[in-house]
Amino acid sequence: MALVVMCGQPCSGKSAAVACLAAALRTSSTDLTVRIIDESSLHLGRNDSYKDMVVEKNLRGVLRSEVDRSVSRDSIIIVDSLNNIK
């Protein structure tokens, strides 16, 4: 079980780094499940999710709930979001 949380400013290359990390983890370990949790995996638009502080707070709650549900003994969870509070 592992949880990787990517932090950084918008357009800083987090999603590209997550894609490379996930690909490397999938090739190195076949018995673990690698899952990326981000706005698009939850069918949420980035522009709509960060336009208002209330909506952004709800997004953070949804992301945390999805992480809590996904963490297991045989999985690696990568959270790809801003992961900061304005």
Salt bridges, closest charged atoms under 4 A:
GLU39 OE1 - ARG46 NE 3.46
GLU56 OE2 - ARG60 NH1 3.67
GLU56 OE1 - LYS86 NZ 3.56
GLU66 OE2 - ARG35 NH2 2.79
GLU66 OE1 - ARG69 NH2 2.63
ASP68 OD2 - ARG64 NE 3.83
